[in-house]
């Protein structure tokens, strides 16, 4: 728990840094059982374990250099609000706003997942919100889209092994 609080404090400190690559800072947190390095510039942060087994990328503005899988691309014209990816970019989440309706967003991801051979597992509407999930033996995508005054707020979650 203490290590988690130290890493959180390091992340918050880096979030206050400037927004260019030359403003990039690195903080290393070590407790004798291992270390975690946190590197960032206020818009992008990378957290890595010293054994190289765990890497988390966090982008607060745009996708950075992250490549989304073909079955989970960013919706056309979307304005990214935040992103977290796992090591090797084999999973993550993206939050974005779009002027499209929630149903248009869901239809877009239904088409992408079907083209990639993923089977629909859930398609649900509740009030002004929609949830869609598709998967196969190795990949999963979940999309949550909620109506806003100007379109939709969307979160996509993907994972692959």
N, C-alpha and C positions, 0 to 999 in steps of 0.2 A: 504494500500500500504506500509506504514512504517513497519508494522508487517511482511509483506512478505519479505522486504529487510533485516530485522533483522534475520529472519529464514534462508534466503539465506546465509547471512554472517556466521551464526552458522554452517550451512552445509559445507561451504567452509573451515572453520576452522577445523572441524572434518575430512574432507577429507585429510587434511595435516598430520593427526595423523599417528601413526604406524599402522601395519597391523595385530597384534595379539590381542587376546581377552584381554590380560593384558594391552594393550595400549588403550582399550576402554575408551572413554570420554563421558560425558554427559553435555549438555548445556540446560538450561531452559530459554525460552523467555517468558516474561509476560508483559502485558501492562495494567493491571487493568480490562480488559474485559475477561480475560482467559489466559491460558498459553499453550505453546507447548514445549515438551521436544524433544531434538535431541540427540540421542545416536549413537556412531559409532566408528570405528577403522580404517578408511581409505579405507576399502574394502566393509564394510557393514554399512548401516546407517538406523536407525529407527526414524521416526518422529511421535509423538503421541500427540493428543490433550488432555488437562486435563480432559475433560468429557468422554474420552474413546470411543468417536464415530468415530474418524478418526485416522487411523494408516497407514503409508506409509513405506514400506520397500524398500530400494535401495541397490542392490548388484552390485558391479563393477567387481567382479571376481568370477564366478560360481553362483550357485543357493542358496548357504547358506543352510538353513534348510527349504526352501520353497518347498511345494509340488505342482507340476503342475497338473491340471486336466487330467483325462485319455484321453480326446479328444484333448488335447494340450500338449503332452509330448515334451521334448526336443529332437530334431532330433539326432539319433544315431551318436556318434563321434563329435558332435558339440562342438565348443569352445565358451563358453559364453563370451560376451563382456560387458553386462550390463543387469540389471533387475530392474523393479519397480513393486511392488504389492500393492494392496489396502488392507484395513482392512479385516481380516478373509480370506485373499487370494482369494477373490471372483472375482478378476479381476487383470489384470496387463499386462505387456509387457516384452518380452525378446528379446535381440538382440544377434545374434551369427554368427559365420563364420563356414562354412563347405566346404569340398572338393567336395561335391555333386553338381550336376547342379541344377539350379533353378527348372527345370521341375521335377527332382527327389524329391526335397523338397516338391513341391506342391502335387505330387502324394502321398507322405507319409501322408500328412495332410488330403488329400481327403479320404484316406482309414480310418484314425483314426476318422474323423468326421462322416463318413458314418456308421462305426461300433457303434458309440455313438448315432445314430439316428438323427443327424443334417442334414438338407437339404442344398444342395449347393445353394448359393444365387448369387455368382459372381465367374467367372473364366476368367481372362483377361490377355493377353500378350501384352506388348508394348515394342518394341525394345528388349532389353536384360533383361527386368524386368517382373515379373509375380505377380499377385495379385489373391488371392483366399479367399472367404468368405463363411462360412456356419453357420447356426443357427437353433434353435428351439425356443419354447416359453420362455425358461429359460437360454439358453447358446448361446454364439456367439464366433466365432473364425475368425480372419482375419490374413492372412499370406502374407507378401510382401517379395519376393525373387529377388535379383538382381545379375546378373553374375559378377564375379570378375576374375582376372587373375588365381586365384588358386581354384575357385569353386563358392561359393555364399556367399553373405551377406544377412542375413535373419532377419526379425522382425516378431514376432507373438504377437498378441493382443487378449486377451480373457476376457470374462466377463460372470458372472452367477449370478442369483438371487434366 
